[in-house]
Amino acid sequence: MNVTHTLMALMGIGLAVVFSLFVAGVAFAIARWGGSPVPESVSTSGKAFATALMAISAVLAVVLGVFK
C-alpha cells in the first residue's frame, strides 16, 4: 500500500470511531429519555458503540481487502 492508501485507511478508522461515538451518544440519550437509570443507559451506550464499531470495522476490512 502506498502512502495515500495508508492515510485513507487511517481516516476511515478515525471516521468509524467518531461515528460509533455518535451512535453511542444517541443510544444514551434515547435510553435516558425512556426513563432508564444512568448506569443502564451507559451500558446501552457501550453496547451500541461496540456493535457499531464492529460492523463498520468489518465493512472497512472488506473494502481494504478489495482495494489493496
VEXKOL-299547 format. One record per atom (N, C-alpha, C): atom name; residue number from 1; z, x, y. Coordinates in Angstrom, 1 decimal, decimal comma. Layout:
BEGIN
a:CA&k:NUM&w:Z&u:X&v:Y
...
***
This chain:
BEGIN
a:N&k:1&w:0,0&u:0,8&v:-1,2
a:CA&k:1&w:0,0&u:0,0&v:0,0
a:C&k:1&w:0,0&u:0,9&v:1,2
a:N&k:2&w:-0,8&u:0,5&v:2,2
a:CA&k:2&w:-0,8&u:1,3&v:3,4
a:C&k:2&w:0,3&u:0,8&v:4,4
a:N&k:3&w:0,4&u:1,4&v:5,5
a:CA&k:3&w:1,5&u:1,0&v:6,5
a:C&k:3&w:1,4&u:-0,4&v:6,9
a:N&k:4&w:0,2&u:-0,9&v:7,2
a:CA&k:4&w:0,1&u:-2,3&v:7,6
a:C&k:4&w:0,6&u:-3,3&v:6,6
a:N&k:5&w:0,3&u:-3,1&v:5,3
a:CA&k:5&w:0,8&u:-4,0&v:4,3
a:C&k:5&w:2,3&u:-3,9&v:4,1
a:N&k:6&w:2,8&u:-2,7&v:4,3
a:CA&k:6&w:4,3&u:-2,5&v:4,2
a:C&k:6&w:5,0&u:-3,2&v:5,3
a:N&k:7&w:4,4&u:-3,1&v:6,5
a:CA&k:7&w:5,1&u:-3,8&v:7,7
a:C&k:7&w:4,9&u:-5,3&v:7,5
a:N&k:8&w:3,8&u:-5,8&v:7,0
a:CA&k:8&w:3,6&u:-7,2&v:6,8
a:C&k:8&w:4,6&u:-7,7&v:5,8
a:N&k:9&w:4,8&u:-6,9&v:4,7
a:CA&k:9&w:5,8&u:-7,3&v:3,7
a:C&k:9&w:7,2&u:-7,4&v:4,3
a:N&k:10&w:7,6&u:-6,4&v:5,1
a:CA&k:10&w:8,9&u:-6,4&v:5,7
a:C&k:10&w:9,0&u:-7,6&v:6,7
a:N&k:11&w:8,0&u:-7,9&v:7,4
a:CA&k:11&w:8,0&u:-9,1&v:8,3
a:C&k:11&w:8,2&u:-10,4&v:7,5
a:N&k:12&w:7,5&u:-10,4&v:6,4
a:CA&k:12&w:7,6&u:-11,6&v:5,5
a:C&k:12&w:9,0&u:-11,8&v:5,0
a:N&k:13&w:9,6&u:-10,7&v:4,6
a:CA&k:13&w:11,0&u:-10,7&v:4,1
a:C&k:13&w:12,0&u:-11,2&v:5,3
a:N&k:14&w:11,7&u:-10,6&v:6,4
a:CA&k:14&w:12,6&u:-11,0&v:7,6
a:C&k:14&w:12,4&u:-12,5&v:7,9
a:N&k:15&w:11,2&u:-13,0&v:7,9
a:CA&k:15&w:11,0&u:-14,4&v:8,2
a:C&k:15&w:11,6&u:-15,3&v:7,1
a:N&k:16&w:11,6&u:-14,8&v:5,9
a:CA&k:16&w:12,2&u:-15,6&v:4,8
a:C&k:16&w:13,7&u:-15,7&v:5,0
a:N&k:17&w:14,3&u:-14,6&v:5,4
a:CA&k:17&w:15,8&u:-14,7&v:5,7
a:C&k:17&w:16,1&u:-15,6&v:6,9
a:N&k:18&w:15,3&u:-15,5&v:7,9
a:CA&k:18&w:15,5&u:-16,3&v:9,1
a:C&k:18&w:15,3&u:-17,8&v:8,8
a:N&k:19&w:14,3&u:-18,1&v:8,0
a:CA&k:19&w:14,0&u:-19,5&v:7,6
a:C&k:19&w:15,1&u:-20,0&v:6,7
a:N&k:20&w:15,6&u:-19,1&v:5,8
a:CA&k:20&w:16,7&u:-19,5&v:4,9
a:C&k:20&w:18,0&u:-19,8&v:5,7
a:N&k:21&w:18,2&u:-19,0&v:6,8
a:CA&k:21&w:19,4&u:-19,2&v:7,6
a:C&k:21&w:19,3&u:-20,6&v:8,4
a:N&k:22&w:18,1&u:-20,9&v:8,8
a:CA&k:22&w:17,8&u:-22,2&v:9,4
a:C&k:22&w:18,1&u:-23,3&v:8,5
a:N&k:23&w:17,6&u:-23,2&v:7,2
a:CA&k:23&w:17,8&u:-24,2&v:6,2
a:C&k:23&w:19,3&u:-24,4&v:6,0
a:N&k:24&w:20,1&u:-23,3&v:5,9
a:CA&k:24&w:21,5&u:-23,3&v:5,7
a:C&k:24&w:22,2&u:-24,0&v:6,8
a:N&k:25&w:21,8&u:-23,8&v:8,1
a:CA&k:25&w:22,4&u:-24,4&v:9,2
a:C&k:25&w:22,1&u:-25,9&v:9,2
a:N&k:26&w:20,9&u:-26,3&v:8,9
a:CA&k:26&w:20,6&u:-27,7&v:8,8
a:C&k:26&w:21,4&u:-28,4&v:7,7
a:N&k:27&w:21,6&u:-27,7&v:6,5
a:CA&k:27&w:22,4&u:-28,3&v:5,4
a:C&k:27&w:23,8&u:-28,4&v:5,8
a:N&k:28&w:24,3&u:-27,5&v:6,5
a:CA&k:28&w:25,7&u:-27,5&v:7,0
a:C&k:28&w:25,9&u:-28,7&v:8,0
a:N&k:29&w:24,9&u:-28,9&v:8,9
a:CA&k:29&w:25,0&u:-30,0&v:9,9
a:C&k:29&w:24,9&u:-31,3&v:9,2
a:N&k:30&w:24,1&u:-31,4&v:8,2
a:CA&k:30&w:23,9&u:-32,7&v:7,5
a:C&k:30&w:25,2&u:-33,0&v:6,7
a:N&k:31&w:25,7&u:-32,0&v:6,1
a:CA&k:31&w:27,0&u:-32,2&v:5,3
a:C&k:31&w:28,1&u:-32,7&v:6,2
a:N&k:32&w:28,2&u:-32,0&v:7,3
a:CA&k:32&w:29,3&u:-32,4&v:8,3
a:C&k:32&w:29,1&u:-33,8&v:8,8
a:N&k:33&w:27,9&u:-34,1&v:9,1
a:CA&k:33&w:27,5&u:-35,4&v:9,7
a:C&k:33&w:27,9&u:-36,5&v:8,6
a:N&k:34&w:27,7&u:-36,1&v:7,4
a:CA&k:34&w:28,0&u:-37,1&v:6,3
a:C&k:34&w:29,5&u:-37,2&v:6,0
a:N&k:35&w:30,3&u:-36,4&v:6,7
a:CA&k:35&w:31,8&u:-36,6&v:6,6
a:C&k:35&w:32,4&u:-35,6&v:5,6
a:N&k:36&w:31,7&u:-34,6&v:5,1
a:CA&k:36&w:32,3&u:-33,7&v:4,2
a:C&k:36&w:33,2&u:-32,7&v:5,0
a:N&k:37&w:34,3&u:-32,2&v:4,3
a:CA&k:37&w:35,1&u:-31,3&v:4,9
a:C&k:37&w:34,4&u:-29,9&v:5,1
a:N&k:38&w:34,9&u:-29,1&v:6,0
a:CA&k:38&w:34,3&u:-27,8&v:6,3
a:C&k:38&w:34,0&u:-26,9&v:5,1
a:N&k:39&w:35,0&u:-26,7&v:4,2
a:CA&k:39&w:34,8&u:-25,9&v:3,0
a:C&k:39&w:33,6&u:-26,4&v:2,1
a:N&k:40&w:33,6&u:-27,7&v:2,0
a:CA&k:40&w:32,5&u:-28,2&v:1,1
a:C&k:40&w:31,1&u:-28,1&v:1,9
a:N&k:41&w:31,1&u:-28,2&v:3,2
a:CA&k:41&w:29,9&u:-28,1&v:4,0
a:C&k:41&w:29,4&u:-26,6&v:3,9
a:N&k:42&w:30,4&u:-25,7&v:3,9
a:CA&k:42&w:30,0&u:-24,3&v:3,8
a:C&k:42&w:29,4&u:-24,0&v:2,4
a:N&k:43&w:30,0&u:-24,6&v:1,4
a:CA&k:43&w:29,5&u:-24,4&v:0,1
a:C&k:43&w:28,0&u:-25,0&v:-0,1
a:N&k:44&w:27,8&u:-26,1&v:0,5
a:CA&k:44&w:26,5&u:-26,7&v:0,5
a:C&k:44&w:25,5&u:-25,9&v:1,3
a:N&k:45&w:26,0&u:-25,3&v:2,4
a:CA&k:45&w:25,1&u:-24,4&v:3,2
a:C&k:45&w:24,7&u:-23,2&v:2,4
a:N&k:46&w:25,7&u:-22,6&v:1,7
a:CA&k:46&w:25,4&u:-21,4&v:0,9
a:C&k:46&w:24,4&u:-21,7&v:-0,2
a:N&k:47&w:24,6&u:-22,9&v:-0,9
a:CA&k:47&w:23,6&u:-23,2&v:-1,9
a:C&k:47&w:22,2&u:-23,4&v:-1,4
a:N&k:48&w:22,1&u:-24,0&v:-0,2
a:CA&k:48&w:20,8&u:-24,3&v:0,4
a:C&k:48&w:20,2&u:-22,9&v:0,8
a:N&k:49&w:21,0&u:-22,0&v:1,4
a:CA&k:49&w:20,5&u:-20,7&v:1,7
a:C&k:49&w:19,9&u:-19,9&v:0,5
a:N&k:50&w:20,7&u:-19,9&v:-0,6
a:CA&k:50&w:20,3&u:-19,2&v:-1,8
a:C&k:50&w:19,1&u:-19,8&v:-2,4
a:N&k:51&w:19,0&u:-21,1&v:-2,4
a:CA&k:51&w:17,8&u:-21,8&v:-3,0
a:C&k:51&w:16,6&u:-21,5&v:-2,2
a:N&k:52&w:16,7&u:-21,7&v:-0,9
a:CA&k:52&w:15,5&u:-21,4&v:0,0
a:C&k:52&w:15,1&u:-20,0&v:-0,1
a:N&k:53&w:16,0&u:-19,1&v:-0,1
a:CA&k:53&w:15,6&u:-17,6&v:-0,1
a:C&k:53&w:15,0&u:-17,3&v:-1,5
a:N&k:54&w:15,5&u:-17,9&v:-2,6
a:CA&k:54&w:14,9&u:-17,6&v:-3,9
a:C&k:54&w:13,5&u:-18,2&v:-4,0
a:N&k:55&w:13,3&u:-19,4&v:-3,5
a:CA&k:55&w:11,9&u:-20,0&v:-3,5
a:C&k:55&w:10,9&u:-19,2&v:-2,7
a:N&k:56&w:11,4&u:-18,8&v:-1,5
a:CA&k:56&w:10,5&u:-18,1&v:-0,6
a:C&k:56&w:10,2&u:-16,7&v:-1,2
a:N&k:57&w:11,2&u:-16,1&v:-1,7
a:CA&k:57&w:11,0&u:-14,8&v:-2,3
a:C&k:57&w:10,0&u:-14,8&v:-3,5
a:N&k:58&w:10,1&u:-15,8&v:-4,3
a:CA&k:58&w:9,2&u:-16,0&v:-5,4
a:C&k:58&w:7,7&u:-16,1&v:-4,9
a:N&k:59&w:7,5&u:-16,9&v:-3,9
a:CA&k:59&w:6,2&u:-17,1&v:-3,3
a:C&k:59&w:5,7&u:-15,8&v:-2,7
a:N&k:60&w:6,6&u:-15,1&v:-2,0
a:CA&k:60&w:6,3&u:-13,8&v:-1,4
a:C&k:60&w:5,9&u:-12,8&v:-2,4
a:N&k:61&w:6,6&u:-12,8&v:-3,6
a:CA&k:61&w:6,3&u:-11,8&v:-4,6
a:C&k:61&w:4,9&u:-12,1&v:-5,2
a:N&k:62&w:4,6&u:-13,3&v:-5,4
a:CA&k:62&w:3,2&u:-13,6&v:-5,9
a:C&k:62&w:2,2&u:-13,2&v:-4,9
a:N&k:63&w:2,4&u:-13,5&v:-3,6
a:CA&k:63&w:1,4&u:-13,2&v:-2,6
a:C&k:63&w:1,3&u:-11,7&v:-2,5
a:N&k:64&w:2,4&u:-10,9&v:-2,6
a:CA&k:64&w:2,3&u:-9,5&v:-2,5
a:C&k:64&w:1,6&u:-8,9&v:-3,8
a:N&k:65&w:1,8&u:-9,5&v:-4,9
a:CA&k:65&w:1,1&u:-9,1&v:-6,1
a:C&k:65&w:-0,4&u:-9,3&v:-6,1
a:N&k:66&w:-0,8&u:-10,4&v:-5,5
a:CA&k:66&w:-2,2&u:-10,8&v:-5,4
a:C&k:66&w:-2,9&u:-9,8&v:-4,4
a:N&k:67&w:-2,3&u:-9,5&v:-3,2
a:CA&k:67&w:-2,9&u:-8,8&v:-2,2
a:C&k:67&w:-2,7&u:-7,3&v:-2,3
a:N&k:68&w:-2,0&u:-6,8&v:-3,3
a:CA&k:68&w:-1,7&u:-5,4&v:-3,4
a:C&k:68&w:-2,9&u:-4,6&v:-3,7
***
